[in-house]
């Protein structure tokens, strides 16, 4: 069975994983994009945008690891989009255009049912209403033995961590303080959950830290 991994998850120095006031204009919350300056210039991200350029090196190495080799993804509804409550229709299809970067079954945690959404490039969004463990069971089955990535956002990662369901975590800590936003570590005791630091590397844009269980 594959591992359950959080990878390429950007944090601010003061422990926020998203800025406040997510909206169509600010999908990562206000100033949330400041945490991703390690990722946006990389060859990996630029390829997602259809370009054949971008930086290589340590940041790109971690960017590659953050997307490659996963058989399924799990995300919260807030990460899928800004729509709240009952789905008014099926017009919202995610932030990523017609071909999302996942290329694998992707399970969206929600309280409101919706039919699966098949996109170009192999991504199908499945909307799961019966909790994080049910979503993980479905993701593992769909992954076919490959790793499952908990993609975000903050609330979803925290839920899986606190439930003891995550095997490995890679945080990319950006040299920026947000002051407000969604706090990753509220109530989260990584050593108490069995995690130790397995690797770390620092660039001008981020400090990459990988935690894994003993």
C-alpha positions as CSV (number, residue, x, y, z in Angstrom):
1,X,0.0,0.0,0.0
2,X,1.3,3.5,-0.9
3,X,1.9,6.2,1.6
4,X,-0.3,9.2,2.5
5,X,1.8,12.3,1.9
6,X,1.4,16.1,2.2
7,X,4.0,17.6,-0.3
8,X,4.9,21.0,-1.5
9,X,2.7,22.7,1.1
10,X,3.7,26.3,1.4
11,X,3.8,28.1,4.8
12,X,4.6,31.5,6.0
13,X,7.2,32.1,8.8
14,X,4.3,32.7,11.2
15,X,2.7,29.3,10.4
16,X,-0.1,30.3,8.0
17,X,-0.9,28.1,5.1
18,X,-3.2,30.6,3.4
19,X,-3.9,34.2,3.6
20,X,-7.3,35.7,4.8
21,X,-10.3,36.4,2.7
22,X,-10.1,33.8,-0.1
23,X,-12.0,35.0,-3.2
24,X,-12.0,34.7,-7.0
25,X,-9.4,37.5,-7.1
26,X,-7.3,35.9,-4.3
27,X,-7.7,32.1,-4.5
28,X,-4.9,31.7,-1.9
29,X,-6.2,34.5,0.3
30,X,-4.8,38.0,0.5
31,X,-1.0,37.8,0.1
32,X,-1.2,34.0,0.0
33,X,0.7,34.0,-3.3
34,X,3.7,35.4,-1.5
35,X,4.3,31.9,0.0
36,X,4.6,30.3,-3.4
37,X,7.5,32.3,-4.9
38,X,9.7,29.2,-4.5
39,X,7.2,27.3,-6.8
40,X,5.9,29.8,-9.4
41,X,9.3,30.3,-11.2
42,X,10.1,26.6,-11.4
43,X,10.2,24.5,-14.6
44,X,7.6,22.3,-13.0
45,X,5.0,25.1,-12.5
46,X,5.8,26.7,-15.8
47,X,5.2,23.4,-17.6
48,X,1.7,23.4,-15.9
49,X,1.1,26.7,-17.7
50,X,2.2,25.3,-21.0
51,X,5.6,26.9,-21.1
52,X,9.0,25.3,-21.8
53,X,11.1,27.3,-19.4
54,X,11.6,28.0,-15.7
55,X,14.2,27.5,-13.0
56,X,15.8,24.3,-12.0
57,X,17.7,23.4,-8.8
58,X,16.5,22.6,-5.3
59,X,13.1,24.4,-5.5
60,X,12.3,22.6,-8.7
61,X,13.4,19.3,-7.3
62,X,10.9,19.6,-4.5
63,X,8.3,20.9,-7.0
64,X,8.7,17.8,-9.1
65,X,8.3,15.6,-5.9
66,X,5.2,17.5,-4.9
67,X,3.3,16.4,-8.1
68,X,4.9,13.2,-9.4
69,X,4.1,9.6,-8.7
70,X,0.7,10.1,-6.9
71,X,-2.1,7.7,-7.8
72,X,-4.9,9.9,-6.3
73,X,-5.3,13.3,-4.6
74,X,-7.6,14.6,-1.8
75,X,-8.5,18.2,-1.2
76,X,-11.0,20.3,0.7
77,X,-13.9,22.1,-0.9
78,X,-12.2,25.5,-0.2
79,X,-9.3,24.4,-2.3
80,X,-11.5,23.3,-5.1
81,X,-13.2,26.7,-5.3
82,X,-14.9,29.7,-3.5
83,X,-18.5,28.4,-3.8
84,X,-20.1,27.8,-0.4
85,X,-23.2,25.8,0.7
86,X,-25.3,23.9,-1.8
87,X,-23.9,23.8,-5.3
88,X,-26.2,26.3,-7.2
89,X,-25.2,24.6,-10.5
90,X,-22.2,22.7,-11.9
91,X,-20.7,25.7,-13.6
92,X,-17.7,25.9,-11.2
93,X,-15.1,23.5,-12.4
94,X,-12.1,24.4,-10.3
95,X,-9.3,27.0,-10.5
96,X,-7.2,25.2,-13.1
97,X,-9.0,25.5,-16.4
98,X,-10.0,22.5,-18.6
99,X,-6.9,20.4,-17.8
100,X,-6.1,20.5,-14.0
101,X,-2.5,19.5,-13.0
102,X,-3.5,16.3,-11.1
103,X,-4.0,13.8,-13.9
104,X,-5.4,11.3,-11.5
105,X,-8.6,10.7,-9.5
106,X,-9.1,13.7,-7.1
107,X,-11.5,13.5,-4.1
108,X,-13.1,16.7,-2.8
109,X,-14.4,16.8,0.7
110,X,-17.8,18.5,0.9
111,X,-21.0,18.4,2.8
112,X,-23.0,18.8,-0.4
113,X,-23.4,16.1,-3.0
114,X,-22.4,16.6,-6.6
115,X,-21.9,14.3,-9.6
116,X,-18.3,13.4,-10.6
117,X,-16.6,15.9,-12.8
118,X,-14.4,14.5,-15.6
119,X,-11.8,16.9,-16.9
120,X,-9.1,16.7,-19.6
121,X,-5.8,15.0,-18.9
122,X,-7.1,12.3,-16.7
123,X,-8.4,14.3,-13.7
124,X,-11.8,13.3,-12.4
125,X,-13.1,15.2,-9.4
126,X,-15.2,13.0,-7.0
127,X,-17.2,14.8,-4.3
128,X,-17.1,12.9,-1.0
129,X,-19.7,13.7,1.6
130,X,-19.0,11.0,4.3
131,X,-15.8,12.2,5.8
132,X,-12.0,12.1,5.6
133,X,-11.6,8.4,6.2
134,X,-14.1,7.5,3.5
135,X,-12.3,9.8,1.1
136,X,-9.0,8.2,1.9
137,X,-10.4,4.7,1.4
138,X,-11.7,5.7,-2.0
139,X,-8.4,7.4,-2.9
140,X,-6.3,4.4,-1.9
141,X,-8.5,2.1,-4.0
142,X,-8.2,4.5,-6.9
143,X,-4.4,4.9,-6.5
144,X,-3.7,1.2,-7.2
145,X,-0.9,1.0,-4.7
146,X,0.7,4.4,-5.5
147,X,0.9,7.2,-2.9
148,X,-2.0,9.4,-2.1
149,X,-1.4,13.2,-1.7
150,X,-3.4,15.3,0.7
151,X,-3.3,18.4,-1.4
152,X,-4.9,21.0,0.9
153,X,-6.0,23.3,2.1
154,X,-5.0,24.0,5.7
155,X,-8.2,22.6,7.3
156,X,-8.0,19.4,5.3
157,X,-4.3,18.8,6.1
158,X,-4.9,19.5,9.8
159,X,-7.7,17.0,9.9
160,X,-5.7,14.2,8.3
161,X,-2.7,15.0,10.6
162,X,-4.7,15.0,13.7
163,X,-6.4,11.7,12.7
164,X,-3.0,10.1,12.4
165,X,-3.5,9.3,8.8
166,X,-0.5,11.0,7.2
167,X,2.9,9.3,6.8
168,X,5.1,12.1,5.5
169,X,4.9,15.9,5.3
170,X,6.9,18.4,3.2
171,X,6.5,22.0,4.2
172,X,8.1,24.8,2.1
173,X,8.5,27.7,4.6
174,X,8.7,31.0,2.7
175,X,10.6,34.0,4.2
176,X,7.4,36.0,4.6
177,X,5.1,36.8,7.5
178,X,1.3,37.1,6.8
179,X,0.1,38.1,10.2
180,X,-3.3,36.7,9.5
181,X,-4.8,33.7,7.7
182,X,-5.3,30.0,8.2
183,X,-3.0,28.6,11.0
184,X,-1.5,25.2,10.2
185,X,-0.2,24.3,13.6
186,X,-3.1,25.2,15.9
187,X,-3.5,22.1,18.1
188,X,-1.0,20.1,16.0
189,X,1.9,18.5,17.9
190,X,4.1,17.0,15.1
191,X,6.5,15.2,17.5
192,X,3.5,13.9,19.5
193,X,2.1,12.5,16.3
194,X,5.3,10.6,15.7
195,X,7.0,12.9,13.2
196,X,10.7,13.7,13.1
197,X,12.6,15.8,10.6
198,X,14.1,13.6,7.9
199,X,15.5,16.2,5.5
200,X,15.8,19.9,5.0
201,X,17.2,22.3,2.5
202,X,17.3,26.1,2.2
203,X,17.1,28.3,-0.9
204,X,16.6,32.0,-1.3
205,X,12.9,31.4,-1.7
206,X,12.1,28.7,0.9
207,X,13.2,26.3,3.6
208,X,12.1,22.9,2.7
209,X,11.5,20.5,5.6
210,X,10.3,16.9,5.3
211,X,8.8,15.2,8.4
212,X,8.2,11.5,8.5
213,X,7.0,9.0,11.1
214,X,9.5,6.7,12.8
